[in-house]
Amino acid sequence: MVAYKQDEIISVNELTKGFSIVLNDLINYTKNRFIISKNNKLEAVVIPIEENERMKE
């Protein structure tokens, strides 16, 4: 099982309220990823586009 840092996990509500902040953190590499939780369940990961492209190679 993968371990996630507490500051990487963000709820859907927090994401919708502060999407531009989250996006800027990813663009500026302040954060490497965000793990999205819904109803206290981890559901998705948001990563920078460059990381996604690197993973596909």
Secondary structure as the mmCIF struct_conf table of DSSP 4:
data_model
#
loop_
_struct_conf.conf_type_id
_struct_conf.id
_struct_conf.beg_label_comp_id
_struct_conf.beg_label_asym_id
_struct_conf.beg_label_seq_id
_struct_conf.end_label_comp_id
_struct_conf.end_label_asym_id
_struct_conf.end_label_seq_id
HELX_RH_3T_P HELX_RH_3T_P1 GLN A 6 GLU A 8
STRN STRN1 ILE A 9 SER A 11
HELX_RH_AL_P HELX_RH_AL_P1 VAL A 12 LYS A 17
TURN_TY1_P TURN_TY1_P1 GLY A 18 GLY A 18
HELX_RH_AL_P HELX_RH_AL_P2 PHE A 19 ILE A 27
TURN_TY1_P TURN_TY1_P2 ASN A 28 TYR A 29
BEND BEND1 THR A 30 THR A 30
BEND BEND2 ASN A 32 ASN A 32
STRN STRN2 PHE A 34 LYS A 38
TURN_TY1_P TURN_TY1_P3 ASN A 39 ASN A 40
STRN STRN3 LYS A 41 VAL A 46
HELX_RH_AL_P HELX_RH_AL_P3 ILE A 49 LYS A 56
#
